Amino acid sequence: MAIERVRTYIHNFDEYIQGGVPKGHVILIAGTPGTMKSSVCYSILYQNAKHNGTRSVYMTLEQSKENLLQQMEFMGMNDPEVQEKVHILDLATIRKNVTEMMAKGSWLQVFKMYAEAVRKDVGYDLLVVDSLDVLEMAAQMNSDRRNDLFYLFMWLRGMSVTSFLISETSVDTINGGRFEEGYLADGVISLKLQSIGETDVQRRIRAVKLRSTNHKTGYFSLMFSDGTFRATQVINE
């Protein structure tokens, strides 16, 4: 049976993952600061809106909507007609709209209610949460983190959207440590900064895990030019 997929529109990378990520999956985008996680995720939404007319929502719990848009416009993702299909909601907007709902449950419950309300209003198919770390902190996932994440991911799948959760976790430095989100997610895409010699640093991308996909697991160089991301075979080590 053919699996319907969502293209990342990262040139070459989709070919490495059988055409894209499976539709409806929960995908973790993991990496340290500076690896362009937010830019990669926004680009996925922008390119899908541009090529397919796909509606999406980018929930930013850290930087403001204005700062995010300024950054994306600087990178050339500034077509007004395309941007109309990519709805950006920042934490300030969420707080402003859920004040009356706070009495109905925890912050996480309110977050879910708000996301569902926007889904009915906008009808989006792609969702980015930036970031999972801040969502965890706001929801106070401490004592039973794995269980909380399990039900959060189940809820996301039940929304019938393809979701990308940004995480500050570095996959290469886990070494058996806590990484419940990686085990529970349907896919993990890792971004990292790789030192080349004594002076150069190269961005790289890797599909660590992707269910229902026969994918390449090695790192590829990640470059951005002319408004498009592209992945190439690593040449320099």
Residue pairs with C-beta under 8 A, 6 or more apart in sequence:
3 18
3 22
3 23
3 212
3 213
4 22
4 23
5 18
5 19
5 20
5 21
5 22
5 23
6 20
6 21
6 22
6 23
6 44
6 48
6 126
6 162
7 14
7 19
7 20
7 47
7 48
7 51
8 14
8 17
8 20
8 21
8 40
8 44
8 47
8 229
9 43
9 44
9 47
9 48
9 51
9 228
9 229
10 40
10 43
10 205
10 222
10 229
10 230
10 231
11 228
11 229
11 230
11 231
12 220
12 230
12 231
12 232
13 205
13 207
13 220
13 229
13 230
13 231
14 20
16 207
16 215
16 216
16 220
16 231
17 207
17 210
17 213
17 215
17 216
18 213
18 214
18 215
21 27
21 162
21 187
21 210
21 213
22 162
22 186
22 187
22 210
22 211
22 212
22 213
23 162
24 157
24 160
24 161
24 162
25 157
25 162
25 163
25 186
25 187
25 211
25 212
26 153
26 156
26 157
26 163
26 165
26 184
26 185
26 186
26 187
27 162
27 163
27 164
27 165
27 185
27 186
27 187
27 188
27 189
27 210
28 132
28 164
28 165
28 167
28 181
28 182
28 185
28 187
28 188
28 189
29 37
29 40
29 41
29 164
29 165
29 166
29 167
29 189
29 191
30 37
30 167
30 168
30 169
30 170
30 171
30 182
30 188
30 189
30 190
30 191
30 208
31 37
31 167
31 168
31 169
31 170
31 171
31 190
31 191
31 192
32 168
32 170
32 192
32 193
33 168
34 193
35 191
35 192
35 193
35 203
36 191
36 203
36 222
36 224
37 130
37 166
37 191
38 60
38 63
38 68
38 71
38 130
38 166
39 71
39 72
39 75
39 224
39 229
40 191
40 205
40 222
40 229
41 58
41 128
41 130
41 164
41 166
42 58
42 68
42 72
42 77
42 86
42 128
43 77
43 228
43 229
44 126
44 128
44 164
45 54
45 56
45 58
45 86
45 126
45 128
46 72
46 77
46 82
46 83
46 86
47 228
48 54
48 56
48 126
49 55
49 56
49 82
49 83
49 85
49 86
50 79
50 82
53 85
54 85
54 125
54 126
55 85
55 86
55 87
55 122
55 123
55 124
55 125
55 126
56 85
56 86
56 87
56 124
56 125
56 126
56 127
56 128
57 86
57 87
57 88
57 89
57 115
57 118
57 119
57 122
57 124
57 126
57 127
57 128
58 68
58 86
58 87
58 88
58 89
58 128
58 130
59 89
59 90
59 94
59 115
59 127
59 128
59 129
59 130
60 68
60 88
60 89
60 90
60 91
60 130
61 90
61 91
61 94
61 129
61 130
61 131
61 134
61 135
61 138
62 91
62 130
62 131
62 134
63 90
63 130
64 90
64 92
65 88
65 89
65 90
65 93
68 88
68 90
69 83
69 88
72 78
75 224
75 227
76 226
76 227
77 83
77 227
87 118
87 122
87 124
89 118
91 134
94 111
94 114
97 114
98 110
98 111
98 113
98 114
101 110
101 113
101 114
102 110
104 110
104 113
105 113
106 139
107 138
107 139
107 140
108 135
108 138
108 139
108 141
108 148
108 152
111 135
111 138
111 139
112 155
115 127
115 159
116 159
118 124
119 159
119 161
124 161
125 161
125 162
126 161
126 162
126 163
126 164
127 156
127 159
127 161
127 162
127 163
127 164
128 163
128 164
128 165
128 166
129 135
129 163
129 164
129 165
129 166
130 166
131 165
131 166
131 167
131 168
132 165
132 166
132 167
132 181
133 167
133 168
136 145
139 148
141 148
141 149
145 178
145 180
146 180
146 184
149 180
149 181
149 184
150 184
153 184
153 185
156 163
165 181
165 185
167 181
169 179
169 181
169 182
170 190
170 192
171 179
171 182
171 188
171 190
171 192
171 206
171 208
172 190
172 192
174 182
182 188
182 208
182 209
185 209
186 210
186 211
187 207
187 209
187 210
187 211
187 213
188 207
188 208
188 209
188 210
189 205
189 206
189 207
189 208
189 210
190 205
190 206
190 207
190 208
190 219
191 203
191 204
191 205
191 222
192 203
192 204
192 206
192 219
193 201
193 202
193 203
193 204
194 201
194 202
194 203
194 204
194 219
195 201
196 202
196 236
196 237
197 236
202 221
202 236
203 221
203 222
203 223
204 219
204 220
204 221
204 222
204 234
205 219
205 220
205 222
205 231
206 217
206 218
206 219
206 220
207 213
207 215
207 216
207 217
208 217
218 234
219 234
220 231
220 232
220 233
220 234
221 231
221 232
221 233
221 234
221 235
222 229
222 230
222 231
223 229
223 230
223 231
223 232
224 230
